[in-house]
Amino acid sequence: MYLIRYSEIALKSPPVRRRWEDVLISNIQKSQPGCKVRKGRGRIWLDGDVQPERLKKVFGIVSFSDCYHCYLQDLGSFILTYCDTIGLENAKSFALRLRRVGDHAFTSQEKTIELADMILEKFRHLKVDLDNPEATVYVEIRDNDCYLYRNIIKGSGGLPLGVEGKLVALFSGGIDSPVATWMMMKRGCKIIPIYVDLESFSGEGALKRAMAVIDILKRYQPDLELRVVKDDFLKKAKQIMKKESREKYTCLICKRRMYRLAESIAKEVGAKGVVTGESLGQVASQTLDNLLVLDNASSIPIYRPLIGFDKIEIEKIAREIGTIEGSILPAEACTAVSYKPSTKAKLEKVLKIEANL
């Protein structure tokens, strides 16, 4: 069986904890069809044909281990048999890590010493090394049940997907927006990603790239579907701004339009805000002045989980979660970007331009 651990859920009030545990269990069952799931105090157990790689992608799981079960009265003999099966005779040093939950006639330290002495008696070549052991045996005692395992596999952590509601994500498929999307998924938000097709300013490669990244993110949110919104507003707006020599505001006008489109879809699907991949100062439209102008375009919250990250940090996360593979696919750059974009736009001026448009 597999022993599954979570962290933040355990800190919640009993009603919230029970509700979030049920959401996590539901997400695990969707990830592991055919497996049986049960829960105990602070733990979840999974029986059946488990697929560990899928389990790593379930938000809310901080770590998990494939383990063996025995009852407390059988622990002494069982652990020696277990050590035979894991090849402890080939190691030079070992450590025994024991965790105990429940009321017992012994302390955790006493049981650790007792079991370690039994192992050392059978495997006389072994030495105890608590700092850098070649092999580690983990024992978890929970009332009358004992679980033994060798490895602790890291999960995605965070909160169970869906416990915080829905968000719409402005999704280009580049490096930043998929990472921002993933980060909000990790905080329990179901994502509705939208791709704004600017028609003559963005080619087919950009859309294909976005679709490829969505397929990668489906490992974390299986029902993820990209909504493509075709919009010719920028084509008309750019012609007018060119006549008025205000092309430097093109990116801001375009992004404000995207914010409004995202807000409209958010209200349609019951989402509580919009996610963007913006990072402070990364490009001209993401200066403090310009972000203030952008925020004015939306009446619902704009979430920017990458706001304090630099490009190297964002790329590191993209590699860890696997989205970098899709984000570096060849795609056409937006041809609407002006030669000298505004970095310190004034809201009053932008509002006047939009009024003319």
C-alpha positions, 0 to 999 in steps of 0.5 A: 500500500501507499502511505500519503501525507499532507501538511497544511490541511492538518492546520485547519479547523475540524470542519474545514479539515474534513471537507478538504480531506474529502476533496483531496481523496476525490482528486486522488481517486481520479488520479488512481482509478481502481485504487481504494482510498481510506483515511486516518488521523493525518494520513491517507492510505492507497491500495491497488495498482498505484501510479506514483508519477501521477500521484506526484502531480496531485496537489495537497500531497506533501509526500508519500511512501510505498509501505508494508503493514503489520500489527504492533505485536508482530513488529519485532519479527516483521521488521527483521523479515522486512530488512531481509527483503530490502537488502540491508545486508549490503549496506554498511550503515543504517538509521532507524526513524520511528514515528508514533501516534496513540497511547502506548506503554513505551516511548518512541525512543524506547521502541527505536532502541529496541528495534535497532538492537534487534537489527544490529543483532541480526546484521552484525556488520552494520553500524548506526549512522544517524547523519549519513546512513547508507540505508534508512528504515522508517517505522510509523506506529499508529495505535496497533498498526505499524507501517514500514517503508524505505523511501519518502517521495516528494509530492507537489504540496499545496492545497487540494485542487478546487478548495479555493474556487475558480480563477481565469488565467490569461494564457499565452503559453510562454514561460511565465503564464504557465508557471503562474497558472501552476502556482495558483493551482497549487494554492487550491484554485481550479483554472480556466485558461484563455488564449486571446487570438489577436488574429493578424498580430499572432500566428498559428505557432503561438496557439499551438505552443499554448495548446502544447503547454496545456497538455502538460498542465493537464497532468496537474488538472486533468479537466483543463481546457484552453478557451480561445477567444478571437478578437480583432479589437487591436487591429482597429485600435492600432490603426487609429492610434497610428494616425494619432501618433500614440502607438507607444500605448499599444501594449497597454491598450491591448492588455487592458482589452485582454483584462476585460475579456478575461473578466467577462469570462470569469463572471460567466463561469463564476471565477473569483479573479484573473491570473497573469504571468506578469513580473515586476519590471520584466517588460515595458508593460510591467512597470509599477506605473503601467501595472497601475493602469492595467489594474484599472481595467478590471473590477475583479482581482488580478492575481500575479503570483510571479510579481517578485520573481526574476526570469531565472527563478521562473525558468527554474520552476518551469523546468521542475514542473515540465512546462518548459518543454512546451513553452520553448516551442517555436512561435511567432512574436507579436507584431503589434509591439511598438518600437518605443513602448510607454513605461510610465503611462498616465491613466488619464491619457489612456482613458482618453485614448480608449474613449476615442477608440 
